[in-house]
Amino acid sequence: MKAAAPLLAGLLLLGGGTAAEPAAAAPSAKARPAEGAAAEALPAVAPSRVVDLYQQHCAACHAPTRYGAMGPALLPDNLARLRKAEAVKVIAEGRTATQMPGFAAQLSKDEIAAITDWIYTPVVPAPRWSEADIAASRIQHVDPATLSDKPVFEADPLNLFLVVEAGDHHVSVLDGDKLEPIHRFQSRFALHGGPKFAADGRYVFFASRDGWITKFDLWNLKVVAEVRAGINTRNVAASPDGRHVAVANYLPHNIVLLDGELNLVKTVEAGDRDGKQTSRVSAVYDASPRQSFIAALKDVPEVWEISYTKAVEDIPTGFIHDYKQREGSFIPGYLNPRRTILAEPLDDFFFTQDYSELMGASRAGVGQVVNLDVRKKIADLPLDGMPHLGSGVTWEWTDAAGKVRTVMASTNLKAAEVTVIDMQSWEVIRRIRTRGPGFFLRSHRSSPYAFVDSMMSAEARHILQVIDKRSLEVVKEIAAPPGRTLAHVEFTRDGRHALASLWEDEGAVIVYDAHSLDEIKRLPMRKPVGKYNVWNKITREEGTSH
């Protein structure tokens, strides 16, 4: 049944998509044995039969190990955002306008259900992705020497937008002045964590949930190179000069460090200083003023700083008799983790503009302020629910007494509020009630407004609310049809226009006048999940998350 090869190739295409990938995309995992993956099938289908069905119909696209190849990895963490009922439906019915066919006529309901149950079962022993696997997976798509050193288009290269379209796994490039697309290219499955730009905006790095890191030349509109740095990846970070790239992985538990051409430099196992517990890495961030990466560890109460400049002091380890005389144990400070030990893990961060301090929160809502210079907690944050600090924004706010304060505002994934915090006293100034829990908050220094969604709410995910940054009050609501999702605002370079995502498979990027709040135009898109303006990102504009 040759047509059944892409049986599960569309499972991670939330809302639709294509299973097509470049032929070179298959990773070196194809040589691995199945490593004894556990099976928990329904009684109607024997476990051995489930494995045989997978190997017959799925392994060609997803590898015998389920690590992923042309298609995405079929592991519990990678499938976390896809409900089993939806997976069953995809296998049975396929997806319209994709290479994912329906198999209700070839497989019984019990077989489909059993395969679905099995791919949500952990692989035992835990999957591995070695340095040899990483190095073997690297793909050089074009010779950098053949690329132009000037943009091949007429648009302002600093006012471009990258729009990630999850519907069919593409990225569109928009001219931020004309507000029109100028290019569109296929991406890896399920990009995650937002693209990261080098300082001049030419090179941009993407990460997929399946661990693929892509280097894209925005001036030449070409994919330059790719490498698979993990099996379940959270995000990527890049130094401003584009010479150092860091990858945060859930699986394996490590940080992968690459050079600017996506060659492997080293892997750093994520674990506590005593070597007793490893950890998933929630995210890694570039802290440009510090010339370092900052990493959030999900399972260990530590914050890591990894310097990417060689002009950094060594890191003491163990007992130090005399620091100045270097009597004791040291490791190089370059590309090694410097630890800040805390009482609680911090899963999500927001940084002050100079990156001397970070505001962090655990998934349980425990908030802390950490000074990265003295490497300790300096304050508690009174946060409720599950704050999404990584989506925070800042602005200058004048209180009733005429005092100008720098404030930070954050959405919340569980509580229907935007929390506004004074960044000197760390006190909560205001809890702005919203329609429901939200994910994204965006503004611009030239705009009096901040836009917040309620996309975590089943009843209000179609509503954007507009907050006046002076009064700290909701002053307007912008609604899509009920049942749809309107979210993720990003501004043009000058702040004149705000772009929002109608987060549907047959969706759109909707352009608003950022002052009058009138709709200007719509650009049809396939589930546009995020938009990223080059200027706002490389300048770390205060209204855009870092």
C-alpha positions in Angstrom: 0.0 0.0 0.0 2.5 2.6 -1.2 0.1 5.5 -0.9 0.0 4.9 2.8 3.6 6.1 3.4 2.6 9.6 4.5 -0.1 8.2 6.9 0.9 10.3 9.8 2.8 13.1 8.0 0.2 15.7 8.8 -0.4 15.0 12.5 1.4 18.1 13.7 -0.1 20.4 11.1 -2.5 22.1 13.5 -5.2 23.5 11.3 -3.9 22.0 8.1 -0.6 21.9 6.1 1.6 20.1 3.7 3.7 17.1 4.6 6.2 18.0 1.9 9.9 18.6 2.9 13.0 18.8 0.8 14.4 15.3 0.2 17.6 16.3 2.0 15.6 16.9 5.2 15.7 13.3 6.4 18.0 13.2 9.5 20.6 10.6 10.3 18.1 8.9 12.6 17.1 6.6 9.7 20.0 4.3 10.7 18.8 3.9 14.3 17.0 0.8 15.5 13.6 1.2 17.0 15.1 1.2 20.6 12.3 -0.9 22.0 9.5 1.7 21.8 6.8 0.8 24.2 3.3 0.1 22.9 0.0 0.6 24.6 -2.6 -0.5 22.1 -6.3 -1.0 22.4 -7.2 -4.6 23.2 -8.6 -5.1 19.8 -5.2 -4.7 18.1 -2.2 -6.7 19.4 0.9 -4.6 20.3 3.1 -6.3 17.7 0.5 -5.5 15.1 0.6 -1.8 16.0 4.3 -1.7 15.6 4.0 -3.5 12.3 1.4 -1.0 11.1 3.7 1.9 12.1 6.7 0.5 10.3 4.6 -0.3 7.2 2.8 3.0 6.9 4.6 5.6 9.0 8.3 4.9 9.3 9.2 6.2 5.8 8.2 9.7 6.8 8.7 9.7 10.6 11.6 7.3 11.0 11.5 3.8 12.6 12.4 5.5 15.9 9.4 8.0 15.7 12.1 10.8 15.9 10.9 12.3 12.6 12.4 12.5 9.2 10.5 14.0 6.3 7.5 14.2 8.6 7.5 15.4 12.2 8.5 13.4 15.3 5.7 11.4 16.7 6.5 11.5 20.4 4.3 12.6 23.3 6.0 16.0 23.9 6.0 16.8 20.2 2.3 15.9 20.0 1.3 17.8 23.2 -0.7 20.4 21.3 -2.7 17.9 19.3 -5.5 16.1 21.0 -5.8 12.4 20.4 -9.3 12.8 19.0 -7.9 15.2 16.3 -5.1 12.8 15.5 -7.6 10.0 15.0 -9.6 12.3 12.7 -6.5 13.2 10.7 -5.5 9.6 10.1 -9.0 8.6 9.1 -10.0 11.6 7.0 -6.6 13.2 6.0 -6.3 16.9 5.4 -7.6 18.9 2.5 -5.0 20.3 0.1 -2.1 18.4 1.7 -0.2 15.2 1.1 -2.0 13.7 4.0 -4.6 11.2 2.7 -7.4 9.6 4.6 -7.1 6.0 5.6 -10.6 5.1 6.8 -11.0 2.7 3.9 -7.7 0.9 4.4 -7.5 0.7 8.2 -10.1 -0.2 10.7 -11.2 2.2 13.5 -9.5 0.0 16.0 -6.2 0.1 14.1 -6.4 3.8 13.7 -7.1 4.2 17.4 -4.3 1.8 18.4 -1.7 3.6 16.2 -2.8 6.9 17.7 -2.6 5.6 21.3 0.9 4.2 20.6 2.4 7.4 19.2 1.3 9.2 22.4 3.3 6.6 24.4 6.9 7.5 25.5 9.8 5.8 23.7 11.7 3.5 26.1 14.6 4.1 26.6 14.4 7.8 26.2 15.4 9.1 22.7 18.9 10.3 22.2 20.3 12.8 19.7 24.0 12.8 19.8 26.6 15.3 18.6 27.3 12.9 15.7 23.6 13.0 14.8 23.6 16.8 14.8 26.7 17.0 12.7 25.4 14.4 10.2 22.1 16.2 9.8 23.5 19.5 8.6 22.4 20.7 5.1 24.1 23.4 3.1 21.5 24.7 0.7 23.4 27.4 -1.1 27.1 28.6 -1.2 27.2 31.8 0.8 29.8 33.1 -1.6 27.2 33.2 -4.4 24.8 35.5 -2.4 24.5 39.2 -3.0 25.7 41.6 -0.3 22.7 43.9 -1.1 19.0 43.2 -0.9 17.5 41.8 -4.1 14.3 43.8 -3.6 13.4 47.4 -3.3 11.6 47.4 0.0 13.1 48.8 3.2 15.0 45.8 4.6 14.6 47.1 8.1 10.8 47.4 7.8 10.1 43.9 6.6 7.8 41.5 8.5 8.2 37.7 8.7 4.8 36.0 9.0 4.8 32.4 10.2 1.9 30.6 8.5 1.2 27.4 10.5 -1.6 26.4 8.2 0.7 25.1 5.5 4.1 25.7 7.1 5.3 28.6 5.1 6.8 32.0 6.0 5.7 35.1 4.1 7.9 38.2 3.8 5.9 41.5 3.9 6.9 45.0 2.8 6.2 47.0 5.9 5.7 50.2 3.9 3.4 48.9 1.2 1.9 46.3 3.5 2.1 43.7 0.8 3.9 40.3 0.5 7.0 40.2 -1.5 8.1 36.5 -1.0 6.9 33.2 0.5 8.9 30.1 1.3 8.3 26.7 2.9 9.5 26.3 6.4 10.0 23.3 8.6 7.1 21.8 10.5 5.8 23.8 13.5 8.1 26.7 13.9 8.3 27.7 17.5 9.8 30.5 19.6 9.9 33.2 17.0 12.6 34.0 14.5 15.8 35.6 15.7 17.7 38.2 13.7 21.3 39.2 13.4 22.0 42.9 14.1 21.8 44.2 10.5 18.6 42.2 9.9 20.1 40.2 7.0 20.2 36.8 8.6 17.4 35.2 10.6 17.3 31.9 12.4 14.2 29.7 12.9 13.6 26.7 15.1 11.0 24.0 14.6 9.6 21.9 17.4 11.3 18.9 15.8 14.7 20.5 16.4 15.5 21.9 12.9 17.4 25.1 12.9 17.2 27.1 9.7 19.4 30.0 8.6 17.7 32.3 6.2 19.2 35.2 4.2 16.5 37.8 4.2 18.4 40.0 1.7 18.6 37.2 -0.8 15.4 35.5 0.2 17.1 32.1 0.4 17.5 29.3 2.9 21.3 29.1 3.5 21.7 26.1 5.8 19.9 23.8 8.2 20.8 21.5 11.0 18.8 19.3 13.4 19.9 20.3 16.9 17.4 18.2 18.9 14.2 16.1 18.9 11.9 18.5 20.8 13.2 22.1 20.7 11.8 25.1 22.4 13.5 28.0 20.7 16.7 29.5 19.2 18.8 32.5 20.1 21.5 34.3 18.1 24.2 36.8 19.0 23.9 40.2 17.2 26.9 39.4 14.9 25.2 36.1 13.9 28.3 34.1 14.9 26.9 32.3 17.9 23.6 30.4 17.9 22.1 28.6 21.0 19.3 26.1 20.9 17.1 25.2 23.9 15.9 21.6 24.0 13.3 19.6 25.9 14.6 16.5 24.3 17.5 15.7 24.9 17.9 17.8 28.1 20.6 20.1 26.7 21.6 23.4 25.1 23.2 23.1 21.7 25.7 25.7 20.7 26.3 26.3 16.9 28.4 28.8 15.0 26.8 31.2 12.5 27.0 28.7 9.7 25.1 26.1 11.8 28.2 23.9 12.5 28.1 22.2 15.9 30.4 23.9 18.5 29.3 21.9 21.6 26.4 20.6 23.5 25.9 21.4 27.2 23.8 19.0 29.2 21.2 20.8 31.3 21.4 19.7 34.9 21.9 20.9 38.4 25.4 21.7 39.7 25.5 18.4 41.8 24.8 16.3 38.7 21.8 14.6 40.3 19.0 15.9 38.0 18.8 16.9 34.4 16.3 19.4 33.1 14.3 20.4 30.1 15.4 23.8 28.8 12.4 26.1 28.6 14.0 28.8 26.5 17.3 30.5 25.7 17.6 34.3 25.1 20.3 36.6 23.8 21.4 39.2 26.3 23.3 41.4 23.9 24.5 44.0 26.4 26.1 41.1 28.4 27.4 39.3 25.3 25.8 36.1 26.6 22.9 33.8 26.4 20.5 33.4 29.3 18.7 30.0 29.7 15.6 29.0 31.6 15.6 25.5 33.1 12.2 24.0 33.6 13.0 21.4 36.2 16.0 22.7 38.1 16.0 26.0 40.2 18.9 27.6 38.4 19.3 30.3 35.8 22.2 29.9 33.4 24.3 32.5 31.7 26.6 31.4 28.8 29.0 34.0 27.6 29.8 34.1 23.9 32.7 36.5 24.3 36.2 35.2 25.0 36.9 38.3 27.1 35.1 36.9 30.1 36.5 35.7 33.4 36.8 32.0 34.2 34.1 30.3 36.2 35.0 29.0 39.6 33.9 25.4 40.4 34.0 23.7 43.8 36.2 25.1 46.6 38.3 28.2 45.8 41.1 29.0 48.3 42.2 32.3 46.7 40.3 33.7 43.7 42.9 36.3 42.8 45.7 33.8 42.9 43.5 31.3 41.1 44.0 28.7 43.8 41.1 26.3 43.1 39.1 24.8 40.3 38.1 26.9 37.3 36.6 26.3 33.9 36.7 28.8 31.0 33.9 31.4 31.0 33.5 31.2 27.3 30.6 29.0 26.2 30.2 27.4 29.7 27.2 28.0 32.0 27.5 30.3 34.9 24.8 29.4 37.5 22.5 31.4 39.6 21.0 29.1 42.2 17.4 29.8 43.2 14.7 28.3 45.5 12.2 27.8 42.6 12.6 27.1 38.9 11.9 29.9 36.5 10.2 28.8 33.3 9.7 32.2 31.6 11.7 35.5 31.7 11.4 39.2 31.0 14.5 41.3 31.1 15.2 44.9 31.9 16.6 46.8 28.9 20.2 46.6 30.1 19.7 42.9 31.0 21.1 43.4 34.5 18.0 41.9 36.0 15.3 39.5 34.9 11.8 39.0 36.0 10.9 35.3 36.0 8.0 33.0 36.9 7.4 29.3 37.3 4.4 27.6 35.8 3.0 27.6 39.3 3.0 31.4 39.2 5.9 31.9 41.6 7.5 35.2 40.5 11.1 36.3 41.3 13.4 39.2 40.3 17.0 38.0 39.8 20.0 40.3 39.5 22.4 38.7 37.0 25.4 40.6 38.2 25.3 39.4 41.9 23.5 36.2 40.8 20.8 36.1 43.3 17.1 36.8 43.8 16.5 40.4 44.9 12.7 40.6 45.1 9.5 38.6 44.8 6.9 39.3 42.2 3.2 39.2 43.4 1.8 37.3 40.3 -1.3 35.2 40.0 -2.2 32.4 37.7 0.4 31.7 35.0 2.0 34.9 33.8 3.5 34.9 30.3 6.4 37.2 31.0 8.1 36.4 27.8 5.4 38.4 26.0 5.8 41.5 28.3 6.3 45.1 27.1 7.5 48.3 28.8 6.7 52.0 28.7 7.0 55.2 30.6 3.9 55.9 32.7 3.1 59.0 34.7 1.2 58.3 38.0 -1.4 60.6 39.7 1.3 62.5 41.5 3.2 63.3 38.3 6.0 60.8 38.9 7.3 59.1 35.7 7.8 55.4 36.2 9.0 52.6 33.9 6.5 49.9 34.0 6.3 46.4 32.6 3.0 44.7 31.6 2.4 41.0 31.1 -0.4 38.8 30.0 -1.5 35.7 31.9 -2.3 32.2 30.6 -4.7 31.4 33.4 -6.0 34.7 34.9 -8.1 37.2 32.9 -5.8 40.2 33.5 -2.8 42.2 32.4 -0.5 42.8 35.3 1.3 46.2 35.3 4.5 46.2 37.5 6.8 49.1 38.6 10.3 48.1 37.5 12.0 49.9 40.4 9.8 48.9 43.4 8.6 45.6 41.7 5.1 46.4 43.0 2.0 45.7 41.1 0.5 49.0 40.0 -2.6 47.7 38.3 -4.4 44.5 37.4 -6.2 45.3 34.3 -9.2 43.0 33.8 -9.5 41.4 30.4 -12.0 39.3 28.6 -10.1 36.1 29.4 -6.6 34.7 29.8 -4.3 35.9 27.0 -1.0 35.1 25.4 0.3 38.1 23.6 0.7 41.8 24.5 2.2 44.3 22.0 2.8 48.0 21.7 5.2 50.6 20.3 6.9 53.6 21.8 5.1 55.9 19.3 1.6 54.4 20.1 -0.6 55.3 23.1 -2.0 51.8 23.0 -1.2 48.3 23.9 -3.1 45.4 22.3 -3.9 42.2 24.2 -5.7 39.1 23.2 -7.8 36.6 25.1 -6.8 33.6 23.0 -6.8 31.2 26.0 -10.5 31.8 26.5 -13.0 29.7 24.5 -15.6 32.5 24.7 -13.4 35.5 24.0 -10.6 34.4 21.8 -12.0 36.4 18.9 -11.6 39.7 20.8 -8.6 42.0 20.9 -8.7 44.6 23.7 -6.9 48.0 23.4 -5.4 49.4 26.6 -4.6 53.1 26.9 -1.0 53.1 28.3 -1.7 56.5 30.1 -4.9 55.6 32.0 -4.2 51.8 32.2 -7.8 51.1 31.1 -9.3 49.1 28.3 -10.6 51.8 25.8 -11.7 49.7 22.8 -12.5 46.2 21.7 -11.8 44.8 18.2 -13.7 41.6 17.4 -13.6 38.9 14.8 -16.6 36.5 14.3 -17.2 34.5 17.4 -15.4 31.1 17.4 -12.4 32.5 15.6 -9.1 33.6 17.1 -7.7 37.2 16.8 -4.3 37.5 18.3 -0.6 38.5 18.1 -0.3 42.2 17.2 3.0 43.6 15.7 3.7 47.1 14.7 5.5 48.6 11.7 8.8 50.2 12.2 7.4 53.7 12.6 4.5 52.4 14.8 1.8 53.8 12.4 0.2 50.5 11.7 -0.6 47.5 13.9 -0.9 44.0 12.3 -3.0 41.3 13.9 -3.5 37.6 13.0 -6.8 36.1 12.2 -5.5 32.8 13.5 -7.4 30.4 11.1 -6.4 28.1 8.3 -8.1 30.4 5.9 -7.2 33.4 7.9 -5.6 36.8 7.3 -3.2 39.4 8.6 -5.4 42.4 9.4 -3.8 45.9 9.3 -5.1 48.6 11.6 -4.2 52.3 11.9 -2.4 52.2 15.2 -3.9 55.6 16.4 -7.5 55.7 14.9 -7.7 51.8 15.3 -9.6 51.7 12.0 -9.0 48.6 9.8 -6.9 49.4 6.7 -6.7 46.1 4.8 -6.5 42.4 5.0 -3.9 40.0 3.6 -5.1 36.4 3.2 -2.8 33.9 5.0 -2.8 30.3 6.0 -3.2 30.4 9.8 -0.7 33.3 10.5 0.4 32.6 14.0 3.1 35.2 14.4 4.5 38.4 12.8 8.0 39.8 13.4 9.2 43.2 12.3 12.9 43.4 11.6 13.5 46.9 13.1 11.5 46.2 16.2 13.3 43.0 16.9 16.9 44.1 16.2 16.5 47.4 18.2 14.6 45.6 21.0 11.7 48.0 20.7 10.1 48.5 24.1 6.7 47.4 22.8 7.9 44.1 21.3 9.0 41.0 23.3 12.7 40.3 23.2 
